[in-house]
Amino acid sequence: MKRILVACRGYYPDVAGGGEISTKSLSEQLSNIGHDVEVLAVSDSDYKDKINNITVNRLKHSNLYWSMKNKGISKSKKIAWHIVDSNNVFFAKKIIKVLDEFKPDILITSTIEDVSSLVWKIAKKKGIRVIHILRSYSLLCTNANMYKEDNCGSQCVVCKGMTLLKRANSKYVDDVVGISDFVLNEHIKNDYFCNANRHVIYNICLEDVLTERVHDGFKRQEIKIGYLGRIHKTKGIDLIFNALKILPIEINKVIELKIAGDGDEDYISYLTDYATNENLNVNFLGNVPANDFLDSLDLLIVPSKWNEPFGRVIIESMARKVPVAAKKSGGIPELLSCNQGFLFDDVEQLSSIIQSYVEGKLIFEFNLNEFKTENIVSKWNSLLF
């Protein structure tokens, strides 16, 4: 078996989003099948601990701030952070120390922010095989989402300049793993990872898989549809409102829209006013346990305007036997390849999907084979040898 060092910008209990959740799942699964796994995680202080029998080397950041705690940071400071992060020589000594002590066969960079792409060059020079996982667009874009007023068709001049050293360092990566074809191809077309073997391996998302949906609003003609996630304009929640608005009255009156999550207060205020003015039956629930929320739905809608690299909530919803309607953006269509009828481009198509589903004309197929943990771990194990 292999000695594997997983590097990331933060490790449990430091969690900012899906990247940290997926990093922990992968590390534990690789350890469970016999690999000797340690973690190098950026933190706000230096210390070592164990999480579920995995040693975590927590290293204090060597930048102006830690990206996991970036609220209230000025624009000028953020620009300076990006310049340092692209090739962070100040963090190099800490990386070298961990590599020399653990002596891994393989380095997996699961999230690269704060760690810096320089780690690839350092590891390669020590004869360590380097694997990088693409979970976002942080190597391409200073905002990590390739989105301004709309999806960026290509790198802007500013981002291209700010990421030059990241692209240069990517030549030291032996294998690059996209969590979708889409996110992988976005990097390849921008000349990243010129020497790397290319792979697509989905995130580990499945936990408890139900045999049938908990809630069934069709029995009482009280259909619950929902949105789960961060509330921000890039997430396209307004598309759901617009779709409900144009539904026939007899369909609309049996639907309740439930929104779980928090985020941009201005956008939440806009949506609240919109629902009131259009007399839509909408409930904002704030943060609630994901599975409890999914178990209260008949249909989940994922209306993201930005090109989501993956779409973890889609798999989580399918595991709870809740159908998903989703926008054709980023890597999302790959996750619903067996349910093309539930994919939409615009408000009219979403409205039609909701109506057809409520009328029983649209049936969702729950095919979870390619998302099963054992199948994903098997792909990773094959890659490591």
Long-range contacts (C-beta under 8 A, 24 or more apart in sequence): 1-33, 1-34, 1-35, 1-36, 2-35, 2-36, 2-104, 2-105, 2-106, 2-384, 2-385, 3-35, 3-36, 3-102, 3-103, 3-104, 3-105, 3-106, 4-30, 4-35, 4-36, 4-37, 4-38, 4-104, 4-105, 4-106, 4-107, 4-108, 4-384, 5-37, 5-38, 5-39, 5-40, 5-98, 5-99, 5-102, 5-104, 5-106, 5-107, 5-108, 6-30, 6-37, 6-38, 6-39, 6-40, 6-108, 6-110, 7-39, 7-40, 7-41, 7-95, 7-107, 7-108, 7-109, 7-110, 7-112, 7-115, 7-119, 8-39, 8-40, 8-41, 8-42, 8-109, 8-110, 8-111, 8-115, 9-41, 9-42, 9-66, 9-67, 9-68, 9-111, 9-112, 9-113, 9-114, 9-115, 10-41, 10-42, 10-43, 10-66, 10-68, 10-111, 10-114, 11-39, 11-41, 11-51, 11-56, 11-58, 12-51, 14-41, 14-43, 14-68, 16-68, 18-135, 18-203, 18-310, 18-312, 19-110, 19-111, 19-135, 19-136, 20-111, 21-312, 22-110, 22-135, 22-179, 22-203, 22-204, 22-312, 23-110, 23-111, 24-51, 25-203, 25-204, 26-108, 26-110, 26-204, 26-380, 27-54, 27-110, 28-52, 28-54, 29-204, 29-373, 29-376, 29-377, 29-380, 30-377, 30-380, 30-381, 30-384, 33-377, 33-381, 35-384, 38-98, 38-102, 38-104, 40-95, 40-98, 40-115, 42-66, 42-68, 42-114, 42-115, 44-69, 46-94, 57-98, 57-102, 59-91, 59-94, 59-95, 59-98, 60-94, 61-91, 61-114, 62-88, 62-90, 62-91, 62-94, 63-88, 63-90, 63-91, 63-114, 66-114, 67-113, 67-114, 68-114, 78-142, 79-142, 79-162, 82-142, 82-162, 83-162, 85-113, 85-114, 85-116, 86-116, 86-117, 86-162, 86-163, 86-164, 86-165, 86-166, 87-116, 87-117, 87-118, 87-165, 87-166, 87-169, 88-116, 88-118, 89-118, 91-115, 91-116, 91-118, 92-118, 92-122, 95-119, 95-122, 96-122, 99-123, 99-126, 99-128, 104-128, 105-129, 106-130, 106-131, 106-384, 107-131, 108-132, 108-133, 109-133, 110-135, 111-135, 111-136, 111-138, 112-138, 112-139, 112-166, 113-138, 113-144, 117-165, 117-166, 117-169, 117-170, 118-169, 120-169, 120-170, 120-172, 120-173, 121-169, 121-172, 123-172, 124-172, 124-174, 129-174, 129-175, 130-172, 130-173, 130-174, 130-175, 131-173, 131-174, 131-175, 131-176, 131-177, 131-383, 132-170, 132-173, 132-175, 132-176, 132-177, 132-193, 132-196, 133-177, 133-178, 133-179, 134-176, 134-177, 134-178, 134-179, 134-183, 134-184, 134-187, 134-309, 135-179, 135-183, 135-309, 135-310, 136-183, 136-309, 137-183, 137-186, 137-309, 139-163, 139-166, 139-167, 139-170, 139-187, 139-192, 140-186, 140-187, 140-190, 140-192, 145-234, 145-306, 146-186, 146-306, 146-307, 147-234, 147-305, 147-306, 147-307, 150-305, 151-305, 151-306, 151-307, 151-329, 154-190, 155-190, 166-192, 167-191, 167-192, 170-194, 170-196, 171-195, 175-199, 175-383, 177-201, 177-383, 178-309, 179-203, 179-309, 179-310, 179-331, 180-309, 180-310, 180-330, 180-331, 180-334, 180-335, 181-331, 181-334, 182-307, 182-309, 182-330, 182-331, 182-334, 183-309, 183-310, 183-330, 183-331, 186-307, 199-379, 199-383, 201-376, 201-379, 201-380, 201-383, 202-310, 202-315, 202-335, 202-370, 202-371, 202-376, 203-310, 203-312, 203-315, 203-376, 204-373, 204-376, 204-377, 205-312, 205-315, 205-316, 205-319, 205-371, 206-315, 206-319, 206-368, 206-371, 206-372, 206-373, 207-316, 207-319, 208-291, 208-319, 209-319, 209-368, 210-319, 210-320, 210-321, 211-321, 212-321, 213-295, 213-298, 213-320, 213-321, 213-322, 214-295, 214-296, 214-320, 214-321, 215-295, 215-296, 215-297, 215-298, 216-298, 217-254, 217-298, 218-298, 218-360, 221-254, 222-254, 222-256, 223-254, 223-255, 223-256, 223-298, 223-299, 223-358, 224-255, 224-256, 224-258, 224-296, 224-297, 224-298, 224-299, 225-255, 225-256, 225-257, 225-258, 225-297, 225-298, 225-299, 225-300, 225-301, 225-354, 226-257, 226-258, 226-259, 226-260, 226-293, 226-294, 226-296, 226-297, 226-299, 226-300, 226-301, 227-257, 227-258, 227-259, 227-260, 227-261, 227-300, 227-301, 227-302, 227-303, 228-260, 228-261, 228-290, 228-293, 228-294, 228-300, 228-313, 228-317, 229-260, 229-261, 229-302, 229-313, 230-261, 230-262, 230-263, 231-259, 231-261, 231-262, 231-263, 231-264, 231-267, 231-268, 231-271, 232-263, 232-264, 232-267, 233-264, 233-267, 233-305, 234-304, 234-305, 234-306, 235-263, 235-303, 235-304, 235-305, 235-306, 236-303, 236-304, 236-305, 236-327, 237-267, 237-271, 237-303, 238-270, 238-271, 238-274, 239-303, 239-305, 239-327, 239-347, 239-350, 240-301, 240-303, 240-350, 241-271, 241-274, 241-275, 241-278, 241-280, 241-282, 242-347, 242-351, 243-347, 243-348, 243-350, 243-351, 243-354, 244-280, 244-351, 244-354, 245-278, 245-280, 246-347, 246-348, 246-351, 247-351, 247-354, 247-355, 248-355, 251-354, 251-355, 251-358, 251-359, 252-280, 254-358, 255-281, 255-354, 255-358, 256-281, 256-282, 256-283, 257-281, 257-282, 257-283, 258-282, 258-283, 258-285, 258-293, 258-296, 258-297, 259-283, 259-284, 259-285, 260-285, 260-286, 260-287, 260-288, 260-290, 260-293, 261-286, 261-287, 262-286, 262-287, 290-316, 291-316, 291-320, 294-320, 294-322, 295-320, 295-322, 297-322, 298-322, 298-323, 299-323, 299-324, 299-325, 299-354, 299-357, 300-324, 300-325, 301-325, 301-326, 301-350, 302-326, 302-327, 302-332, 303-327, 303-350, 304-329, 304-330, 304-332, 305-329, 306-330, 307-331, 308-332, 310-335, 311-335, 315-368, 315-371, 318-366, 318-368, 318-371, 319-368, 321-366, 323-357, 323-364, 324-364, 325-350, 325-353, 325-354, 325-357, 335-371, 338-365, 338-367, 339-364, 339-365
